Amino acid sequence: MAAPDAPMDFGGGWSAPATSRRAFELIEDLDWKSARVLDVGTGTGMFARALCGYCKSIGLEPREHVAACDMDPSSFDCEEIECDQAAADGRLPYDDGTFDAVLSIEVIEHVEDQFAFLRELVRVTKPGGRVIVTTPNTLNVNSRLRTLTWGFPLLFDPLPLANGDPRRLGGHIHPISPYFLAFNALRAGLEGIELHSDRTKKSAAFLTVLCSPLLFVGGGLQAARLKRKHPDVASSNRGILGAMSGWRLLTGRTTVLRARKPAGGG
């Protein structure tokens, strides 16, 4: 498929443009002539607008390829498509196996039941299709040090205890680390788990280098302990644990998970 004539616009939303751009890169190679893509928790519709613009730039009708959904469609602003209403319990208004790719950008940290949320994303994904989920990276070194000193990872803070719209609370309501996001995805039936990031934070890169002896020694000791006491767990977690200690997650601003629904899935 030909590249769009102009750069895609990922501005004007509630998520960082770099995060949305990275999410798109992970689905860019879809067969867009037949693909259907869903933006869950679309908010203002920034990502949906970008997808619609991409479709038009390659000669496709957006309504045939892009859908958007939110529990509160009132903020949605996209001329090409409508925003479908999700149920109060999080149920998405689509049949099983409807979409080739389902993306949820900076939403899961606002969700009370994250396991049910992932299962619902998987339900509406076609067998063999992709699920992309992004969330603030609580594992980068800045966030680890902030948790040590303040008790809250980056982008999470004390919340109003009375009420408030969780979509717009800067502190969010439910942080999830890269490991437990991957675990959640596996529990939902996904495979081929990959953990990416949107961009490297310069401050995190500096702190990672500064703290590298502690990270190397401390991480090595804990890994050795796990391998000694629970070798089967250490073996099955090798890939995820390796990603956790890698440069991308130690320095990245956002965790970006890409996974695949098994081709034989229901």
C-alpha positions as CSV (number, residue, x, y, z in Angstrom):
1,M,0.0,0.0,0.0
2,A,1.3,3.4,-0.9
3,A,2.4,5.8,1.8
4,P,0.2,8.8,2.6
5,D,0.9,12.0,0.7
6,A,1.3,14.0,4.0
7,P,2.5,13.2,7.5
8,M,-0.2,11.9,9.8
9,D,-1.5,14.3,12.4
10,F,-1.5,12.8,15.9
11,G,-2.1,16.1,17.7
12,G,-5.2,17.3,19.5
13,G,-5.9,14.3,21.7
14,W,-5.5,13.3,25.3
15,S,-2.5,11.0,24.6
16,A,1.0,12.1,23.5
17,P,1.5,12.2,19.8
18,A,4.6,9.9,20.0
19,T,2.5,7.2,21.7
20,S,-0.2,7.3,19.0
21,R,2.5,7.4,16.3
22,R,4.1,4.3,17.7
23,A,0.8,2.5,18.0
24,F,0.1,3.2,14.3
25,E,3.5,1.9,13.3
26,L,2.6,-1.5,14.8
27,I,-0.4,-1.8,12.5
28,E,0.9,0.1,9.4
29,D,1.7,-3.1,7.6
30,L,-1.9,-4.4,7.7
31,D,-3.7,-5.1,4.3
32,W,-5.6,-1.9,4.5
33,K,-7.7,-2.8,1.4
34,S,-9.6,-5.2,3.6
35,A,-8.6,-4.3,7.2
36,R,-11.0,-3.1,9.8
37,V,-9.5,-1.3,12.8
38,L,-11.1,-0.3,16.1
39,D,-10.0,2.6,18.4
40,V,-11.4,1.8,21.9
41,G,-11.6,4.6,24.4
42,T,-11.2,7.1,21.6
43,G,-11.9,10.2,23.7
44,T,-11.7,13.2,21.4
45,G,-11.1,10.9,18.4
46,M,-7.6,12.0,17.7
47,F,-6.3,8.5,16.7
48,A,-9.5,7.7,14.8
49,R,-9.1,11.0,12.8
50,A,-5.5,10.1,12.0
51,L,-6.6,6.7,10.8
52,C,-9.4,8.2,8.7
53,G,-6.9,10.6,7.2
54,Y,-4.6,7.8,6.4
55,C,-7.4,5.8,4.7
56,K,-8.4,8.8,2.5
57,S,-4.7,9.4,1.6
58,I,-4.4,5.9,0.1
59,G,-7.8,6.1,-1.6
60,L,-10.0,4.2,0.9
61,E,-13.3,5.1,2.4
62,P,-12.7,5.6,6.2
63,R,-16.2,4.2,7.2
64,E,-15.3,0.9,5.7
65,H,-12.1,0.5,7.6
66,V,-12.2,2.5,10.9
67,A,-14.5,2.3,13.9
68,A,-14.3,4.2,17.3
69,C,-15.9,3.5,20.6
70,D,-16.1,5.2,24.0
71,M,-18.3,5.1,27.1
72,D,-18.8,8.8,26.6
73,P,-19.0,9.7,22.9
74,S,-19.8,13.4,23.7
75,S,-16.1,14.5,23.3
76,F,-15.7,12.7,20.0
77,D,-14.8,15.0,17.1
78,C,-14.3,13.2,13.7
79,E,-16.3,14.1,10.6
80,E,-15.7,10.8,8.8
81,I,-17.2,8.3,11.3
82,E,-19.4,8.2,14.4
83,C,-18.3,7.1,17.9
84,D,-20.2,4.0,19.1
85,Q,-21.4,3.8,22.7
86,A,-19.8,1.3,24.9
87,A,-21.9,-0.2,27.7
88,A,-21.6,1.0,31.3
89,D,-20.1,-2.5,32.2
90,G,-17.4,-2.1,29.4
91,R,-19.1,-4.3,26.9
92,L,-18.2,-3.3,23.3
93,P,-21.1,-3.0,20.8
94,Y,-19.6,-5.4,18.3
95,D,-19.9,-9.1,17.4
96,D,-17.1,-11.5,18.2
97,G,-14.2,-11.5,15.8
98,T,-15.1,-8.2,14.0
99,F,-11.7,-6.4,13.6
100,D,-8.3,-7.1,12.2
101,A,-6.7,-4.8,14.8
102,V,-8.0,-3.3,18.1
103,L,-6.1,-0.5,19.7
104,S,-6.6,1.1,23.1
105,I,-4.3,4.1,23.6
106,E,-3.8,5.4,27.2
107,V,-7.1,3.8,28.5
108,I,-6.3,0.8,30.6
109,E,-5.0,2.9,33.4
110,H,-8.5,4.4,33.8
111,V,-10.2,1.0,33.9
112,E,-11.3,-0.7,37.2
113,D,-11.3,-4.3,35.9
114,Q,-8.3,-4.5,33.6
115,F,-8.6,-8.3,33.0
116,A,-12.2,-7.9,31.8
117,F,-11.2,-5.0,29.6
118,L,-8.5,-7.0,27.8
119,R,-10.8,-10.0,27.4
120,E,-13.3,-7.7,25.7
121,L,-10.7,-6.3,23.3
122,V,-9.7,-9.9,22.4
123,R,-13.3,-10.9,21.9
124,V,-14.0,-8.4,19.1
125,T,-10.6,-9.2,17.4
126,K,-10.5,-11.6,14.5
127,P,-8.5,-14.8,15.0
128,G,-5.0,-13.9,13.9
129,G,-5.7,-10.2,14.5
130,R,-3.7,-7.8,16.6
131,V,-4.3,-6.1,19.9
132,I,-2.4,-2.9,20.8
133,V,-2.5,-1.4,24.3
134,T,-0.6,1.5,25.6
135,T,-0.2,2.8,29.1
136,P,2.3,5.0,31.1
137,N,5.5,3.1,31.8
138,T,5.8,2.6,35.5
139,L,9.0,0.7,35.0
140,N,11.3,3.4,33.7
141,V,14.0,4.5,36.1
142,N,12.4,7.9,36.7
143,S,9.2,6.2,37.7
144,R,11.0,3.7,39.9
145,L,12.8,6.5,41.8
146,R,9.6,8.6,42.1
147,T,7.8,5.5,43.6
148,L,10.7,5.1,46.1
149,T,10.5,8.7,47.3
150,W,6.8,9.5,46.9
151,G,5.0,6.2,46.6
152,F,3.5,7.1,43.2
153,P,5.0,6.3,39.8
154,L,5.2,9.0,37.1
155,L,1.8,10.2,35.8
156,F,0.0,8.8,38.9
157,D,-0.8,11.0,41.9
158,P,-3.3,11.1,44.8
159,L,-6.9,11.3,43.4
160,P,-10.0,13.2,44.5
161,L,-11.7,10.7,46.9
162,A,-15.2,12.0,46.3
163,N,-15.8,11.9,42.6
164,G,-14.3,12.9,39.2
165,D,-14.2,11.8,35.6
166,P,-11.4,9.2,35.5
167,R,-10.7,9.8,31.8
168,R,-9.5,13.3,32.6
169,L,-7.7,12.8,35.9
170,G,-4.0,13.5,35.5
171,G,-3.2,10.9,38.1
172,H,-5.3,8.2,36.5
173,I,-6.8,5.4,38.7
174,H,-5.1,2.1,38.0
175,P,-1.4,1.9,37.1
176,I,-0.3,-1.3,35.5
177,S,3.4,-2.3,35.0
178,P,4.7,-3.8,31.8
179,Y,5.0,-7.3,33.4
180,F,1.4,-7.4,34.5
181,L,0.1,-5.9,31.3
182,A,1.8,-8.8,29.5
183,F,0.4,-11.2,32.1
184,N,-3.0,-9.8,31.6
185,A,-2.7,-10.2,27.8
186,L,-1.7,-13.8,28.2
187,R,-4.6,-14.5,30.5
188,A,-6.9,-13.0,27.9
189,G,-5.7,-15.6,25.4
190,L,-3.3,-13.5,23.4
191,E,0.1,-14.8,22.1
192,G,3.2,-13.3,20.5
193,I,3.5,-10.8,23.3
194,E,5.8,-7.8,22.5
195,L,6.6,-4.9,24.7
196,H,7.6,-1.7,23.0
197,S,7.9,2.0,24.0
198,D,7.1,5.2,22.2
199,R,10.2,7.3,22.9
200,T,13.3,7.4,25.1
201,K,13.2,10.0,27.9
202,K,16.6,11.7,28.2
203,S,16.4,11.9,31.9
204,A,15.6,8.2,32.2
205,A,18.5,7.4,29.9
206,F,20.8,9.4,32.2
207,L,19.5,7.8,35.3
208,T,19.7,4.3,33.8
209,V,23.4,4.8,33.1
210,L,23.9,6.3,36.6
211,C,22.0,3.4,38.3
212,S,23.3,0.7,36.0
213,P,25.5,-1.1,38.7
214,L,22.5,-1.3,41.1
215,L,20.2,-2.4,38.3
216,F,22.6,-5.1,37.1
217,V,23.5,-6.5,40.5
218,G,20.0,-6.2,42.0
219,G,18.3,-7.6,39.0
220,G,20.8,-10.4,38.6
221,L,20.4,-11.5,42.3
222,Q,16.6,-11.6,42.0
223,A,16.8,-13.5,38.7
224,A,19.2,-16.0,40.2
225,R,16.9,-16.4,43.2
226,L,13.9,-17.0,41.0
227,K,15.7,-19.5,38.9
228,R,16.9,-21.4,42.0
229,K,13.5,-21.5,43.7
230,H,11.1,-21.6,40.8
231,P,13.0,-22.8,37.6
232,D,9.8,-23.4,35.7
233,V,8.6,-19.9,36.4
234,A,11.9,-18.4,35.5
235,S,11.9,-20.3,32.2
236,S,8.4,-19.4,31.1
237,N,9.0,-15.7,32.0
238,R,12.4,-15.4,30.3
239,G,11.1,-13.3,27.4
240,I,9.1,-10.8,29.5
241,L,11.8,-10.5,32.2
242,G,14.3,-9.8,29.5
243,A,12.2,-7.0,28.1
244,M,11.8,-5.6,31.5
245,S,15.5,-5.2,32.0
246,G,16.0,-3.9,28.5
247,W,16.8,-0.3,27.4
248,R,13.4,0.4,26.0
249,L,11.5,-0.2,29.2
250,L,14.1,1.3,31.5
251,T,14.1,4.6,29.6
252,G,10.8,4.7,27.7
253,R,7.9,7.0,28.5
254,T,5.1,4.7,27.5
255,T,4.6,0.9,27.5
256,V,3.2,-0.2,24.1
257,L,2.0,-3.8,24.0
258,R,1.4,-5.7,20.8
259,A,0.0,-9.2,20.8
260,R,-1.9,-11.5,18.5
261,K,-5.1,-13.4,18.9
262,P,-4.4,-17.1,18.0
263,A,-5.5,-17.9,14.5
264,G,-7.6,-20.7,15.8
265,G,-9.2,-18.5,18.4
266,G,-13.0,-18.1,18.7
